[in-house]
Amino acid sequence: MIPFNIVRFINSPPSQPQQIAVKAYYIARGIDVSSVQTRIYPSFPSSSQSKSVTIALDEQKGKYISIFQYGSVVLFNVSDEECHGHLANIKQAGVLSSFAEDLQEKEEYEVLVLLLIEFTA
């Protein structure tokens, strides 16, 4: 399921492909997503599921962060500098079961969006 308007590009015509930078991190064995949402992002628009939350950091720029109970964090259109700050805050606020830094994993992707899609809550 794609949460609310995660692929919303207001300033782009449908025929213009948009590139989305996606960074996925596995940072812990467990994250308390509700604690992270209420302690770090209380005033940001969000969409909660039973085991995850997606937070709109900046809808106009397509910046989102999805946090999963099983320990993964996925960032969309977030710079490396911003990314490190968000990860540090999440680790402080909501990690339930951590593991050594060298066991943490990171993957980076770029997704090309060809259509203008808008999902509403």
DOLUM-959889 format. One record per atom (N, C-alpha, C): residue in one letter; residue number from 1; y, x, z; atom name. Coordinates in steps of 0.001 Angstrom, whole numbers, plus 524288, in hexadecimal, padded with zeros to 5 digits. Each point is the difference from the previous one (the first is absolute). Layout:
N
+------+-------+-------+-------+-------+--------+
| miba | lolum |     v |     u |     w | drengu |
+------+-------+-------+-------+-------+--------+
|    A |   NUM |     Y |     X |     Z |     CA |
...
+------+-------+-------+-------+-------+--------+
//
This chain:
121
+------+-------+-------+-------+-------+--------+
| miba | lolum |     v |     u |     w | drengu |
+------+-------+-------+-------+-------+--------+
|    M |     1 | 7FB6A | 80347 | 80000 |      N |
|    M |     1 | 80496 | 7FCB9 | 80000 |     CA |
|    M |     1 | 804DA | 80378 | 80000 |      C |
|    I |     2 | 803B4 | 7FEE2 | 7FC97 |      N |
|    I |     2 | 804E1 | 802EF | 7FFD3 |     CA |
|    I |     2 | 803F6 | 7FD2B | 8036E |      C |
|    P |     3 | 80220 | 802AF | 803FA |      N |
|    P |     3 | 803B9 | 7FD7B | 8037C |     CA |
|    P |     3 | 80531 | 7FED2 | 7FD53 |      C |
|    F |     4 | 80261 | 7FBD3 | 80194 |      N |
|    F |     4 | 804DC | 7FDB2 | 7FE06 |     CA |
|    F |     4 | 80208 | 80285 | 7FB15 |      C |
|    N |     5 | 80486 | 8024D | 7FFD2 |      N |
|    N |     5 | 80227 | 801EE | 7FB13 |     CA |
|    N |     5 | 7FFD3 | 805EC | 7FFBE |      C |
|    I |     6 | 7FB50 | 80224 | 80055 |      N |
|    I |     6 | 7FF70 | 805B1 | 80012 |     CA |
|    I |     6 | 8011D | 80278 | 7FAB4 |      C |
|    V |     7 | 7FF9B | 7FD00 | 7FBD1 |      N |
|    V |     7 | 80103 | 80225 | 7FAD8 |     CA |
|    V |     7 | 80490 | 7FD0E | 7FD95 |      C |
|    R |     8 | 80455 | 80036 | 80287 |      N |
|    R |     8 | 80494 | 7FD06 | 7FE3E |     CA |
|    R |     8 | 80439 | 803C7 | 7FE3C |      C |
|    F |     9 | 80175 | 7FFAB | 7FB21 |      N |
|    F |     9 | 80407 | 80362 | 7FDE6 |     CA |
|    F |     9 | 8042D | 7FC91 | 7FD80 |      C |
|    I |    10 | 8040F | 7FEFF | 802E1 |      N |
|    I |    10 | 8040B | 7FC59 | 7FE4D |     CA |
|    I |    10 | 80314 | 8021D | 7FB5C |      C |
|    N |    11 | 80127 | 804FE | 7FFEA |      N |
|    N |    11 | 80361 | 80234 | 7FBF7 |     CA |
|    N |    11 | 7FD13 | 801C9 | 7FB25 |      C |
|    S |    12 | 7FB04 | 7FEF6 | 7FF8A |      N |
|    S |    12 | 7FCED | 801D4 | 7FB8F |     CA |
|    S |    12 | 7FE3B | 7FB76 | 7FC99 |      C |
|    P |    13 | 800F9 | 80069 | 7FAEA |      N |
|    P |    13 | 7FDDF | 7FBFA | 7FC90 |     CA |
|    P |    13 | 7FA15 | 8007A | 7FFCE |      C |
|    P |    14 | 7FD3B | 7FBAB | 7FF02 |      N |
|    P |    14 | 7FA48 | 8000F | 7FFFB |     CA |
|    P |    14 | 7FD96 | 803F3 | 7FC3E |      C |
|    S |    15 | 80294 | 80128 | 7FBA1 |      N |
|    S |    15 | 7FDB5 | 80382 | 7FC29 |     CA |
|    S |    15 | 800AD | 805BF | 8016C |      C |
|    Q |    16 | 8034A | 8013E | 803BF |      N |
|    Q |    16 | 800E2 | 80569 | 8019E |     CA |
|    Q |    16 | 7FC20 | 80187 | 80445 |      C |
|    P |    17 | 7FC8C | 803BC | 7FEEB |      N |
|    P |    17 | 7FC50 | 801A0 | 8040F |     CA |
|    P |    17 | 802CE | 802A6 | 80489 |      C |
|    Q |    18 | 7FE3B | 7FEF9 | 8049B |      N |
|    Q |    18 | 80222 | 80268 | 804B8 |     CA |
|    Q |    18 | 7FBC0 | 80353 | 80279 |      C |
|    Q |    19 | 8018A | 80481 | 801E3 |      N |
|    Q |    19 | 7FC56 | 80378 | 80296 |     CA |
|    Q |    19 | 80094 | 7FF66 | 805E3 |      C |
|    I |    20 | 7FBA3 | 7FF4B | 802A8 |      N |
|    I |    20 | 80005 | 7FF6C | 805A8 |     CA |
|    I |    20 | 7FD12 | 804A7 | 8024C |      C |
|    A |    21 | 802A2 | 802E1 | 80363 |      N |
|    A |    21 | 7FD6E | 80450 | 802BC |     CA |
|    A |    21 | 7FD06 | 7FDBE | 804A3 |      C |
|    V |    22 | 7FB01 | 80138 | 80058 |      N |
|    V |    22 | 7FCAA | 7FDFF | 80431 |     CA |
|    V |    22 | 7FDAA | 8049C | 802EA |      C |
|    K |    23 | 800CA | 80017 | 80529 |      N |
|    K |    23 | 7FDBE | 8041B | 8034D |     CA |
|    K |    23 | 7FCA3 | 7FD58 | 8041A |      C |
|    A |    24 | 7FB22 | 8019F | 80055 |      N |
|    A |    24 | 7FC60 | 7FDAC | 803C0 |     CA |
|    A |    24 | 7FE30 | 80431 | 803D0 |      C |
|    Y |    25 | 80039 | 7FEBC | 8050A |      N |
|    Y |    25 | 7FE7D | 803A9 | 8041F |     CA |
|    Y |    25 | 7FBF3 | 7FD76 | 80387 |      C |
|    Y |    26 | 7FC38 | 80307 | 80181 |      N |
|    Y |    26 | 7FC43 | 7FE5D | 803FB |     CA |
|    Y |    26 | 80158 | 8034C | 804C4 |      C |
|    I |    27 | 802AE | 7FDB6 | 803DB |      N |
|    I |    27 | 80248 | 80314 | 80440 |     CA |
|    I |    27 | 7FD48 | 7FF50 | 80540 |      C |
|    A |    28 | 7FC9C | 7FC21 | 80076 |      N |
|    A |    28 | 7FD83 | 7FEFD | 8050E |     CA |
|    A |    28 | 7FB25 | 7FCAA | 7FF36 |      C |
|    R |    29 | 7FCFC | 7FF9A | 80422 |      N |
|    R |    29 | 7FB69 | 7FC85 | 7FFD2 |     CA |
|    R |    29 | 80196 | 7FA53 | 800E9 |      C |
|    G |    30 | 8049F | 7FF42 | 80230 |      N |
|    G |    30 | 801E1 | 7FABD | 800F7 |     CA |
|    G |    30 | 805D1 | 7FFE8 | 80110 |      C |
|    I |    31 | 8029E | 7FBE8 | 7FE23 |      N |
|    I |    31 | 8059E | 7FF44 | 800D7 |     CA |
|    I |    31 | 800DF | 7FA78 | 801F3 |      C |
|    D |    32 | 8032C | 7FF70 | 80405 |      N |
|    D |    32 | 80189 | 7FADE | 801F1 |     CA |
|    D |    32 | 80490 | 7FE27 | 7FCA0 |      C |
|    V |    33 | 7FEC7 | 7FD13 | 7FBDD |      N |
|    V |    33 | 803FE | 7FE8B | 7FC2D |     CA |
|    V |    33 | 80434 | 7FC78 | 8024E |      C |
|    S |    34 | 7FE99 | 7FC88 | 80387 |      N |
|    S |    34 | 803F9 | 7FC92 | 80246 |     CA |
|    S |    34 | 803BE | 80319 | 80373 |      C |
|    S |    35 | 7FE10 | 803E7 | 802C5 |      N |
|    S |    35 | 8035D | 80352 | 80337 |     CA |
|    S |    35 | 803C2 | 80319 | 7FC90 |      C |
|    V |    36 | 7FE0A | 80225 | 7FBC1 |      N |
|    V |    36 | 80356 | 802F2 | 7FC67 |     CA |
|    V |    36 | 80442 | 7FC77 | 7FDD2 |      C |
|    Q |    37 | 7FE7F | 7FB51 | 7FE68 |      N |
|    Q |    37 | 803C8 | 7FC5F | 7FDBB |     CA |
|    Q |    37 | 8043A | 7FE91 | 803F2 |      C |
|    T |    38 | 7FE94 | 7FEC0 | 804C3 |      N |
|    T |    38 | 803E1 | 7FE44 | 803D6 |     CA |
|    T |    38 | 80333 | 80475 | 80247 |      C |
|    R |    39 | 7FDCB | 804A9 | 8005A |      N |
|    R |    39 | 802CD | 80467 | 80256 |     CA |
|    R |    39 | 80350 | 8030A | 7FC19 |      C |
|    I |    40 | 7FE40 | 8007D | 7FB2C |      N |
|    I |    40 | 802D4 | 8033D | 7FC31 |     CA |
|    I |    40 | 80300 | 7FCC4 | 7FBFC |      C |
|    Y |    41 | 7FDB7 | 7FBBC | 7FE45 |      N |
|    Y |    41 | 8023C | 7FCF7 | 7FBAD |     CA |
|    Y |    41 | 8010E | 7FA4F | 8017E |      C |
|    P |    42 | 8025C | 7FEF0 | 8047B |      N |
|    P |    42 | 8008D | 7FA85 | 801A0 |     CA |
|    P |    42 | 803AA | 7FCBD | 7FC92 |      C |
|    S |    43 | 803D3 | 8027A | 7FD7C |      N |
|    S |    43 | 803CE | 7FCF6 | 7FCFA |     CA |
|    S |    43 | 7FF02 | 8002F | 7FA1D |      C |
|    F |    44 | 7FBC5 | 8027C | 7FE57 |      N |
|    F |    44 | 7FECB | 80053 | 7FA73 |     CA |
|    F |    44 | 7FCA9 | 7FB56 | 7FE53 |      C |
|    P |    45 | 800DA | 7FE06 | 7FB38 |      N |
|    P |    45 | 7FC8F | 7FBDB | 7FE0A |     CA |
|    P |    45 | 7FA6E | 8020E | 7FF9A |      C |
|    S |    46 | 7FC40 | 7FCBE | 80176 |      N |
|    S |    46 | 7FA9A | 801D0 | 7FFE6 |     CA |
|    S |    46 | 7FC4C | 7FB8E | 7FEC4 |      C |
|    S |    47 | 7FB46 | 80189 | 7FE99 |      N |
|    S |    47 | 7FBC3 | 7FC5E | 7FEF5 |     CA |
|    S |    47 | 7FB3E | 801F8 | 802EF |      C |
|    S |    48 | 7FE16 | 7FCEC | 803AA |      N |
|    S |    48 | 7FB8E | 801A7 | 80335 |     CA |
|    S |    48 | 7FAFD | 7FD5A | 7FE4D |      C |
|    Q |    49 | 7FBDA | 80301 | 80023 |      N |
|    Q |    49 | 7FABA | 7FE0D | 7FF2C |     CA |
|    Q |    49 | 7FD14 | 80106 | 80516 |      C |
|    S |    50 | 7FB16 | 7FEAA | 8004D |      N |
|    S |    50 | 7FD1A | 800BA | 804DE |     CA |
|    S |    50 | 7FF5A | 805BF | 80170 |      C |
|    K |    51 | 7FF95 | 8036F | 7FC21 |      N |
|    K |    51 | 7FF1A | 80583 | 80128 |     CA |
|    K |    51 | 80406 | 8039F | 7FD8B |      C |
|    S |    52 | 80461 | 7FDD1 | 7FE45 |      N |
|    S |    52 | 803FD | 8034A | 7FD89 |     CA |
|    S |    52 | 80550 | 7FD5C | 80036 |      C |
|    V |    53 | 803FA | 80327 | 7FEEA |      N |
|    V |    53 | 80547 | 7FDF3 | 7FF77 |     CA |
|    V |    53 | 8029F | 80301 | 7FB96 |      C |
|    T |    54 | 802F8 | 7FD43 | 7FCC9 |      N |
|    T |    54 | 80322 | 8027A | 7FBEE |     CA |
|    T |    54 | 805AE | 7FEF6 | 80148 |      C |
|    I |    55 | 80310 | 8042B | 8000E |      N |
|    I |    55 | 80578 | 7FFB2 | 8018F |     CA |
|    I |    55 | 80368 | 80182 | 7FB64 |      C |
|    A |    56 | 803F5 | 7FCD3 | 7FEF4 |      N |
|    A |    56 | 803BB | 8011E | 7FBD5 |     CA |
|    A |    56 | 8043F | 80388 | 8023C |      C |
|    L |    57 | 7FFD9 | 804EE | 7FE91 |      N |
|    L |    57 | 803F6 | 803AD | 801D3 |     CA |
|    L |    57 | 80514 | 7FF45 | 7FD03 |      C |
|    D |    58 | 7FF9E | 7FF1D | 7FAE4 |      N |
|    D |    58 | 80484 | 7FF04 | 7FCA6 |     CA |
|    D |    58 | 7FE06 | 7FD23 | 7FB2E |      C |
|    E |    59 | 8007F | 7FADA | 80007 |      N |
|    E |    59 | 7FDE7 | 7FCDE | 7FBB1 |     CA |
|    E |    59 | 802A4 | 80130 | 7FACB |      C |
|    Q |    60 | 80519 | 8011C | 8000F |      N |
|    Q |    60 | 802CB | 80122 | 7FB29 |     CA |
|    Q |    60 | 7FDEA | 804E1 | 7FD49 |      C |
|    K |    61 | 7FE46 | 803D3 | 8030D |      N |
|    K |    61 | 7FDF1 | 804E3 | 7FDD8 |     CA |
|    K |    61 | 7FA09 | 80003 | 7FFC1 |      C |
|    G |    62 | 7FD88 | 7FBBD | 80183 |      N |
|    G |    62 | 7FA55 | 7FF9A | 7FFDB |     CA |
|    G |    62 | 7FD50 | 80387 | 803EF |      C |
|    K |    63 | 80274 | 800E1 | 8048E |      N |
|    K |    63 | 7FDC2 | 80361 | 8040A |     CA |
|    K |    63 | 7FD26 | 7FCA7 | 80409 |      C |
|    Y |    64 | 7FAED | 800FC | 80071 |      N |
|    Y |    64 | 7FCB4 | 7FD0E | 803A1 |     CA |
|    Y |    64 | 7FC5B | 803B8 | 802D2 |      C |
|    I |    65 | 7FE15 | 7FE40 | 80475 |      N |
|    I |    65 | 7FC14 | 802EB | 802E0 |     CA |
|    I |    65 | 7FBDD | 7FC1A | 801D7 |      C |
|    S |    66 | 7FB14 | 80138 | 7FEFE |      N |
|    S |    66 | 7FBA8 | 7FCC8 | 801D9 |     CA |
|    S |    66 | 7FCFD | 8032B | 80407 |      C |
|    I |    67 | 7FF0D | 7FD9F | 8047D |      N |
|    I |    67 | 7FD56 | 8029C | 80450 |     CA |
|    I |    67 | 7FB0B | 7FCED | 80126 |      C |
|    F |    68 | 7FB9E | 802C2 | 8002F |      N |
|    F |    68 | 7FAF5 | 7FD83 | 800AC |     CA |
|    F |    68 | 7FD8F | 8017C | 80539 |      C |
|    Q |    69 | 7FD93 | 7FC38 | 80274 |      N |
|    Q |    69 | 7FD97 | 800AD | 80520 |     CA |
|    Q |    69 | 7FC01 | 8046E | 80010 |      C |
|    Y |    70 | 7FD5E | 800F2 | 7FBAB |      N |
|    Y |    70 | 7FBE9 | 803FE | 7FFCF |     CA |
|    Y |    70 | 8022D | 80586 | 7FF71 |      C |
|    G |    71 | 80530 | 800BA | 80019 |      N |
|    G |    71 | 80254 | 8052F | 8003A |     CA |
|    G |    71 | 802C0 | 801F7 | 7FB28 |      C |
|    S |    72 | 80087 | 7FCB8 | 7FC16 |      N |
|    S |    72 | 802A0 | 801A9 | 7FB32 |     CA |
|    S |    72 | 8058E | 7FDEE | 7FFBE |      C |
|    V |    73 | 80350 | 8031A | 7FD75 |      N |
|    V |    73 | 8056D | 7FE8C | 7FF0D |     CA |
|    V |    73 | 80111 | 80106 | 7FA3C |      C |
|    V |    74 | 8020B | 7FC0E | 7FD3F |      N |
|    V |    74 | 8012E | 80086 | 7FA73 |     CA |
|    V |    74 | 805D0 | 7FEF8 | 7FF4B |      C |
|    L |    75 | 802A6 | 803B3 | 7FD65 |      N |
|    L |    75 | 805A1 | 7FF9A | 7FF20 |     CA |
|    L |    75 | 80114 | 7FF7F | 7FA2D |      C |
|    F |    76 | 80384 | 7FC71 | 7FEA8 |      N |
|    F |    76 | 80167 | 7FEFA | 7FA96 |     CA |
|    F |    76 | 805B1 | 8017F | 7FF2C |      C |
|    N |    77 | 80103 | 80379 | 7FC37 |      N |
|    N |    77 | 8054E | 801B6 | 7FEA3 |     CA |
|    N |    77 | 802FC | 80253 | 8049A |      C |
|    V |    78 | 7FD55 | 802BD | 80362 |      N |
|    V |    78 | 80272 | 80274 | 80488 |     CA |
|    V |    78 | 7FFEE | 805E2 | 7FF1A |      C |
|    S |    79 | 8048A | 80292 | 800B8 |      N |
|    S |    79 | 80059 | 805A2 | 7FF25 |     CA |
|    S |    79 | 7FCBC | 802F9 | 80403 |      C |
|    D |    80 | 7FED4 | 804EA | 7FED1 |      N |
|    D |    80 | 7FCE6 | 80337 | 80393 |     CA |
|    D |    80 | 802A4 | 8007E | 8055B |      C |
|    E |    81 | 80521 | 800B5 | 8000D |      N |
|    E |    81 | 802DA | 8008F | 804EA |     CA |
|    E |    81 | 7FF97 | 7FB08 | 8034F |      C |
|    E |    82 | 800F4 | 7FB90 | 7FD7F |      N |
|    E |    82 | 7FF8F | 7FAFF | 802C4 |     CA |
|    E |    82 | 7FA64 | 7FF16 | 801D4 |      C |
|    C |    83 | 7FC65 | 8016E | 7FCAA |      N |
|    C |    83 | 7FA73 | 7FF36 | 8011C |     CA |
|    C |    83 | 7FE6C | 802C8 | 8050E |      C |
|    H |    84 | 80185 | 804E0 | 80096 |      N |
|    H |    84 | 7FE9E | 802F6 | 804B0 |     CA |
|    H |    84 | 8024B | 7FD81 | 804E9 |      C |
|    G |    85 | 804B3 | 7FDF6 | 7FF98 |      N |
|    G |    85 | 80265 | 7FD4F | 8046D |     CA |
|    G |    85 | 7FD0F | 7FB17 | 80187 |      C |
|    H |    86 | 7FE90 | 7FCDB | 7FC1B |      N |
|    H |    86 | 7FD05 | 7FB33 | 80114 |     CA |
|    H |    86 | 7FAB7 | 80144 | 80270 |      C |
|    L |    87 | 7FD4D | 803E2 | 7FDE1 |      N |
|    L |    87 | 7FADF | 8016A | 80218 |     CA |
|    L |    87 | 80064 | 801E5 | 805A2 |      C |
|    A |    88 | 803F5 | 80328 | 80127 |      N |
|    A |    88 | 800B9 | 801EC | 8055C |     CA |
|    A |    88 | 800FC | 7FB7A | 803BD |      C |
|    N |    89 | 80347 | 7FC49 | 7FE6D |      N |
|    N |    89 | 80124 | 7FB74 | 8034B |     CA |
|    N |    89 | 7FB25 | 7FCAB | 800E1 |      C |
|    I |    90 | 7FCF1 | 7FF3D | 7FBEC |      N |
|    I |    90 | 7FB3F | 7FCDD | 80074 |     CA |
|    I |    90 | 7FC1A | 802A8 | 803A5 |      C |
|    K |    91 | 7FF7F | 8051C | 7FF75 |      N |
|    K |    91 | 7FC6A | 802E7 | 80367 |     CA |
|    K |    91 | 80193 | 7FF72 | 805BC |      C |
|    Q |    92 | 80511 | 8000C | 8011A |      N |
|    Q |    92 | 801DA | 7FF7A | 80569 |     CA |
|    Q |    92 | 7FF6A | 7FA78 | 80208 |      C |
|    A |    93 | 800DC | 7FC2B | 7FCB2 |      N |
|    A |    93 | 80046 | 7FA97 | 801D0 |     CA |
|    A |    93 | 7FAD1 | 7FD15 | 80015 |      C |
|    G |    94 | 7FC59 | 80176 | 7FC97 |      N |
|    G |    94 | 7FB90 | 7FC7C | 7FF92 |     CA |
|    G |    94 | 7FAAA | 80243 | 7FF0F |      C |
|    V |    95 | 7FF5B | 8052A | 80044 |      N |
|    V |    95 | 7FAD3 | 8022B | 7FF0F |     CA |
|    V |    95 | 7FC7A | 7FEE4 | 804A2 |      C |
|    L |    96 | 7FB97 | 7FD7E | 7FEF3 |      N |
|    L |    96 | 7FC45 | 7FEA9 | 8041C |     CA |
|    L |    96 | 7FC08 | 80459 | 800D7 |      C |
|    S |    97 | 7FE46 | 80257 | 7FBD3 |      N |
|    S |    97 | 7FC0B | 80418 | 80050 |     CA |
|    S |    97 | 80133 | 8040A | 7FBD1 |      C |
|    S |    98 | 801F3 | 80488 | 8019E |      N |
|    S |    98 | 8018F | 803F6 | 7FC38 |     CA |
|    S |    98 | 7FBA9 | 803FC | 7FF32 |      C |
|    F |    99 | 800DE | 80372 | 7FC44 |      N |
|    F |    99 | 7FC78 | 8045A | 7FF1C |     CA |
|    F |    99 | 8032E | 804AA | 7FE3C |      C |
|    A |   100 | 7FD8D | 80484 | 7FF7F |      N |
|    A |   100 | 802B9 | 804E0 | 7FEC4 |     CA |
|    A |   100 | 80313 | 7FF97 | 7FAE6 |      C |
|    E |   101 | 8047F | 802A5 | 7FFE2 |      N |
|    E |   101 | 8035B | 7FFFC | 7FB5B |     CA |
|    E |   101 | 7FD0A | 801A1 | 7FB10 |      C |
|    D |   102 | 7FC83 | 803D0 | 80075 |      N |
|    D |   102 | 7FD4D | 801E5 | 7FB59 |     CA |
|    D |   102 | 7FC0D | 7FC1B | 7FDD3 |      C |
|    L |   103 | 7FED7 | 7FBE0 | 802E4 |      N |
|    L |   103 | 7FC87 | 7FBE4 | 7FE11 |     CA |
|    L |   103 | 802F6 | 7FB8A | 7FD67 |      C |
|    Q |   104 | 8052C | 7FFFF | 8008C |      N |
|    Q |   104 | 80319 | 7FBE9 | 7FD91 |     CA |
|    Q |   104 | 8000D | 800CC | 7FA1A |      C |
|    E |   105 | 8001A | 7FBB2 | 7FD26 |      N |
|    E |   105 | 7FFD9 | 8004E | 7FA52 |     CA |
|    E |   105 | 804D2 | 7FD8A | 7FDA0 |      C |
|    K |   106 | 8016A | 801FA | 7FB6B |      N |
|    K |   106 | 80484 | 7FE03 | 7FD2A |     CA |
|    K |   106 | 7FEA8 | 7FFA1 | 7FA3E |      C |
|    E |   107 | 80191 | 7FBB6 | 7FD89 |      N |
|    E |   107 | 7FF5F | 7FF63 | 7FA5E |     CA |
|    E |   107 | 80527 | 7FE01 | 7FDCF |      C |
|    E |   108 | 80165 | 801E5 | 7FB6C |      N |
|    E |   108 | 804CD | 7FE44 | 7FD73 |     CA |
|    E |   108 | 7FEB5 | 7FDEA | 7FA94 |      C |
|    Y |   109 | 802A4 | 7FBCD | 7FE94 |      N |
|    Y |   109 | 7FF3A | 7FD7F | 7FAF5 |     CA |
|    Y |   109 | 80542 | 7FE64 | 7FDD5 |      C |
|    E |   110 | 80010 | 7FF02 | 7FB03 |      N |
|    E |   110 | 80465 | 7FD5F | 7FD96 |     CA |
|    E |   110 | 7FDBE | 7FB7E | 7FCED |      C |
|    V |   111 | 8022A | 7FB75 | 800E4 |      N |
|    V |   111 | 7FE1D | 7FB46 | 7FD76 |     CA |
|    V |   111 | 80429 | 7FE38 | 7FC2A |      C |
|    L |   112 | 7FE5E | 7FE92 | 7FB63 |      N |
|    L |   112 | 8038E | 7FE18 | 7FC05 |     CA |
|    L |   112 | 7FF97 | 7FA0E | 7FFCE |      C |
|    V |   113 | 80451 | 7FD65 | 8010D |      N |
|    V |   113 | 80026 | 7FA4C | 7FFF9 |     CA |
|    V |   113 | 8027D | 7FE43 | 7FAEE |      C |
|    L |   114 | 7FD29 | 7FCD4 | 7FD09 |      N |
|    L |   114 | 801EB | 7FE58 | 7FAE8 |     CA |
|    L |   114 | 8026B | 7FA95 | 7FFFA |      C |
|    L |   115 | 7FEF5 | 7FCE8 | 803EF |      N |
|    L |   115 | 8020E | 7FAB9 | 8003D |     CA |
|    L |   115 | 80376 | 7FF4B | 804B8 |      C |
|    L |   116 | 803A6 | 7FC67 | 7FF93 |      N |
|    L |   116 | 80326 | 7FE8A | 80480 |     CA |
|    L |   116 | 7FCFD | 7FBD4 | 802FF |      C |
|    I |   117 | 7FE47 | 80153 | 804A0 |      N |
|    I |   117 | 7FCE5 | 7FC7A | 80325 |     CA |
|    I |   117 | 802DD | 7FEF8 | 8050D |      C |
|    E |   118 | 80022 | 7FB24 | 801AB |      N |
|    E |   118 | 80273 | 7FEC5 | 804F7 |     CA |
|    E |   118 | 7FC5C | 7FC80 | 8031A |      C |
|    F |   119 | 7FE89 | 801CA | 80496 |      N |
|    F |   119 | 7FCDA | 7FCF5 | 80390 |     CA |
|    F |   119 | 8038B | 7FE1D | 8045E |      C |
|    T |   120 | 7FF5F | 7FB43 | 8018F |      N |
|    T |   120 | 8032F | 7FE09 | 80443 |     CA |
|    T |   120 | 7FC90 | 7FE96 | 8049A |      C |
|    A |   121 | 80252 | 80061 | 80491 |      N |
|    A |   121 | 7FD0B | 7FEEE | 804CA |     CA |
|    A |   121 | 7FEBC | 7FA45 | 80080 |      C |
+------+-------+-------+-------+-------+--------+
//
